[in-house]
Amino acid sequence: MLFNKYKRTSTLKAKYRNEPYDRFLIEDLIETNSLNLLVAPSFTGKTYVAMDICRAIINGSDFLNKDCENGSVIYFDNEMKEKYFYKRMEKINFQDDNDNFIYYNNVFPDVSNESEKQFFIEKMKEFVDDEGANLIVVDSLNSSSNGLDENSNKDMREFMDFLNQVSAICTVLVVHHTSKYNNPKCLTREDIRGASCIFNICDNVFVIDSDDDVKTFKSLKSRNAEKLPKPIPFKFQNCGDELVLITTEPKVKAEKPSKEQVLELFKDNSNKTVLFKHFRDNGLAFTDQWMTKLLETIPQIDSKKGLNNSTIFFLKS
């Protein structure tokens, strides 16, 4: 039965040919439908960083000068009591009434229980379809794994494989701790607490280096990138009663193309993946979300649905 589950190239082609390859939830850092790990020692502000990511996605703003795809967030907090989580939200002025933030406290499925796992997956699908959810935060790995041995590859593979399954529905960010003894100024893979499969199964792994007031959001793994994203220095700054996370580097943006440039390079009757690759190969800088909106404003261009619900762009006759 196991070896009857193979696929031929034609099957893979039909399923994935029109799928965009690198659509990002957070520009250059986190792809949609990826499994991500955020690691830092205690008291370095990793929960505040996770909250700031949530705020950026909910507001459709930027995180450390990186564009974010707008959507709803589901947050599983198994680290602290509701009251203290709210106080942290209040500290960063993220406590306004907002239906796009869905909060669970001390709730997560037992991955050894198939019915709990299936119910969770169906519930997440509902949130994606009905609420526009595009990020699930699990804070933290240890407190959400229901007594599994963090140092056991067998236990952690079961837990991480389940999160990987969930990430096919919605991007997942897992907050995790470092080992007890580490150099917080320059964290490495060896500083990540627990079994090696935790790192191996994730698509992207980020750490927060901390040197007094100066911190760095750093990538240790980026599965689908040719090279690791550039580390981003940042700091927490008090603005009145509010704690603000700001990058210490200026925002540098490539010049966005004009409608005329897009039309000049337009490849007629192309699906979105082919067209966007053609644009990028010819030096047009953009995010997928931004370019899709621009194409809708160009009167000479129209679109239709193609195979597998793909979008085909063409020039009007």
C-alpha positions in Angstrom: 0.0 0.0 0.0 2.8 2.4 0.9 4.5 2.1 -2.5 1.2 2.7 -4.4 1.4 6.4 -3.5 4.0 7.3 -6.1 3.5 10.2 -8.5 4.6 10.6 -12.1 6.1 13.8 -13.5 2.9 14.5 -15.4 1.0 14.4 -12.1 3.4 16.9 -10.5 3.2 19.1 -13.6 -0.6 19.3 -13.5 -0.6 20.1 -9.8 2.2 22.6 -9.5 2.9 24.1 -13.0 0.8 27.2 -12.4 1.7 27.6 -8.7 3.8 30.7 -7.9 7.2 29.6 -6.5 8.2 32.4 -4.1 5.2 34.3 -3.0 6.1 35.9 0.4 4.1 36.5 3.5 7.0 38.7 4.7 9.2 40.0 1.9 12.4 37.9 1.4 11.9 36.3 4.8 8.9 34.0 5.1 7.1 32.4 2.1 3.4 31.6 2.2 2.7 28.0 3.4 6.0 27.6 5.0 7.0 26.3 8.5 9.2 28.8 10.4 11.1 28.8 13.7 11.9 31.9 15.8 14.5 31.2 18.4 16.0 33.4 21.2 17.0 33.2 24.8 14.6 34.2 27.5 14.1 37.9 28.2 15.3 39.0 24.7 11.8 40.0 23.4 11.0 37.1 21.1 7.3 37.3 22.0 7.3 41.0 21.3 8.9 40.3 17.9 6.2 37.7 17.2 3.5 40.2 18.2 5.1 42.8 15.9 4.9 40.3 13.0 1.3 39.8 13.8 0.6 43.5 13.9 2.3 44.1 10.6 0.3 41.4 8.8 -3.0 42.5 10.3 -2.3 46.1 9.4 -0.8 45.3 6.0 2.2 47.3 7.1 5.9 46.3 7.3 8.0 44.3 9.7 11.5 45.6 10.0 11.1 47.4 6.7 9.9 44.3 4.9 6.5 44.3 3.2 3.9 42.0 4.6 0.8 40.3 3.0 -2.3 41.6 4.8 -4.5 39.0 6.6 -5.7 37.6 9.9 -3.5 35.9 12.5 -4.2 32.9 14.8 -2.1 33.0 18.0 -1.7 29.9 20.2 -0.3 31.2 23.5 0.7 28.4 25.8 3.4 30.3 27.7 1.5 32.7 29.9 -1.8 33.6 31.4 -4.3 35.7 29.3 -3.8 38.7 31.5 -0.1 38.9 31.0 -0.3 38.3 27.3 -2.8 41.2 27.1 -0.4 43.4 29.2 2.3 42.7 26.6 -0.1 43.7 23.8 -0.9 46.8 25.7 2.8 47.6 26.1 3.3 47.7 22.3 -0.1 49.4 21.7 -1.6 46.3 20.0 -4.7 45.9 22.2 -7.2 47.8 20.0 -10.4 45.9 19.1 -9.5 43.9 16.0 -11.4 40.9 14.6 -8.3 39.9 12.6 -6.5 38.6 15.7 -7.7 35.2 17.0 -6.2 34.3 20.3 -6.1 30.9 22.0 -4.7 30.4 25.5 -3.4 27.0 26.7 -5.0 25.1 23.8 -3.2 22.9 21.3 -4.0 19.4 19.9 -2.3 16.2 21.1 -0.4 15.1 18.0 -0.7 11.5 19.1 -4.5 11.8 18.9 -5.7 11.5 15.3 -9.1 12.9 15.9 -7.7 16.0 17.7 -5.3 16.6 14.8 -8.0 16.2 12.2 -10.4 18.6 14.1 -7.6 21.2 14.4 -6.8 21.0 10.7 -10.4 21.4 9.7 -10.7 24.4 12.1 -7.7 26.0 10.6 -9.1 25.6 7.1 -12.3 27.4 8.3 -10.2 30.3 9.6 -8.3 30.5 6.3 -11.5 30.4 4.2 -13.8 32.5 6.4 -11.4 34.8 8.2 -8.6 35.3 5.7 -6.0 33.9 8.1 -2.5 33.7 6.7 -0.4 33.1 9.8 -0.6 30.7 12.7 1.8 31.5 15.7 2.6 28.7 18.1 4.2 30.1 21.3 6.1 28.1 22.4 7.2 24.8 21.0 7.8 23.2 24.4 4.6 24.4 26.0 2.5 23.3 23.0 3.9 19.8 22.6 1.8 18.2 25.3 4.6 16.5 27.3 6.6 15.2 24.3 10.3 14.9 24.9 11.9 18.0 23.3 15.2 16.1 23.0 13.8 13.1 21.3 13.9 13.1 17.5 11.1 10.5 17.5 8.8 12.8 19.6 9.8 16.0 17.9 9.5 14.5 14.4 5.9 13.6 15.2 5.2 17.2 16.4 7.0 19.0 13.7 5.6 16.8 10.9 2.1 17.8 12.2 3.1 21.5 12.0 4.5 20.9 8.5 1.1 19.5 7.6 -0.7 22.5 9.0 1.7 24.9 7.1 0.2 23.5 3.8 -3.0 25.2 4.9 -1.5 28.4 6.5 2.0 29.7 7.2 3.2 28.6 10.7 5.6 30.5 13.0 6.8 28.6 16.0 8.5 30.4 18.9 11.2 28.4 20.6 14.0 28.7 23.2 17.7 28.4 23.0 19.7 26.0 25.2 20.8 27.2 28.6 24.4 27.9 27.7 24.9 30.0 24.6 26.4 33.2 23.3 23.5 35.5 22.9 25.6 37.9 20.8 26.0 35.3 18.0 23.5 32.4 18.1 24.1 29.4 15.9 22.3 26.2 15.0 23.9 24.5 18.0 22.2 26.9 20.3 18.7 25.8 19.4 17.3 23.7 22.2 16.2 20.1 21.6 16.3 17.5 18.9 18.0 18.1 15.5 14.8 17.5 13.5 13.3 20.7 14.9 15.8 22.6 12.7 15.8 20.2 9.9 12.0 20.1 9.2 11.5 23.8 9.2 11.7 25.8 6.0 13.1 28.9 7.7 14.9 29.4 11.0 15.4 32.8 12.6 17.3 33.8 15.7 17.6 37.0 17.7 21.1 38.0 18.5 21.3 40.3 21.5 24.2 42.6 22.4 23.0 45.0 25.1 20.5 47.3 23.4 21.3 46.3 19.9 19.6 43.2 18.6 19.7 41.4 15.2 17.0 39.4 13.5 19.1 36.8 11.7 18.3 33.9 9.4 20.1 30.5 10.0 18.1 28.6 7.4 16.2 29.6 4.3 15.3 26.4 2.4 14.3 27.9 -0.9 16.7 30.8 -1.1 20.0 30.8 -3.0 21.6 32.7 0.0 20.5 33.6 3.5 18.6 37.0 3.9 20.7 39.8 5.2 20.6 40.1 9.0 18.5 43.0 10.2 19.6 45.1 13.2 16.8 46.5 15.4 16.1 47.8 18.9 13.2 48.2 21.2 12.5 51.9 21.8 10.2 53.5 24.3 7.9 56.2 22.8 6.0 57.5 25.7 4.3 54.6 27.3 4.6 52.5 24.1 7.4 50.0 23.3 8.3 50.2 19.6 10.4 47.8 17.5 12.4 49.7 14.9 15.2 48.7 12.6 18.4 50.7 12.8 18.9 50.5 9.0 17.2 52.8 6.6 14.5 51.4 4.4 15.9 50.8 0.9 13.4 50.1 -1.9 14.0 49.3 -5.5 12.2 51.8 -7.8 8.8 50.3 -8.8 8.1 50.0 -12.5 5.7 52.3 -14.2 2.6 51.0 -16.2 4.5 51.8 -19.4 7.5 49.6 -18.4 5.1 46.8 -17.5 3.4 47.0 -20.9 6.7 47.2 -22.7 7.8 43.9 -21.1 4.4 42.2 -21.0 4.3 38.6 -22.1 0.9 38.0 -23.7 -1.3 35.1 -22.7 0.9 34.1 -19.8 -0.1 32.7 -16.4 0.9 34.6 -13.3 4.0 32.5 -12.5 5.4 32.7 -16.0 4.7 36.4 -16.4 6.1 37.4 -13.0 9.3 35.4 -13.7 9.6 37.1 -17.0 9.3 40.5 -15.4 11.9 39.7 -12.7 14.3 38.2 -15.3 14.1 41.5 -17.0 14.9 43.6 -13.9 11.4 44.7 -12.7 11.3 44.9 -8.9 8.0 44.3 -7.2 6.1 42.1 -4.7 3.5 39.7 -6.1 0.7 41.4 -4.2 1.6 44.9 -5.5 2.1 43.8 -9.1 -1.2 41.9 -9.2 -3.0 45.1 -8.2 -1.1 47.2 -10.7 -2.0 44.8 -13.6 -5.7 45.3 -12.6 -5.3 49.1 -13.2 -3.9 48.8 -16.7 -6.7 49.1 -19.2 -4.9 47.3 -22.0 -4.6 44.1 -19.9 -7.3 41.7 -18.9 -7.3 38.3 -17.1 -9.1 35.1 -17.1 -9.1 31.8 -15.3 -6.9 29.0 -16.7 -6.1 25.4 -15.7 -6.2 24.6 -11.9 -7.7 28.0 -11.2 -4.6 29.8 -12.4 -4.8 33.4 -13.6 -4.0 34.1 -17.3 -3.1 37.7 -18.3 -3.6 38.8 -21.9 -3.7 42.0 -24.0 -7.1 43.1 -25.0 -7.6 43.0 -28.8 
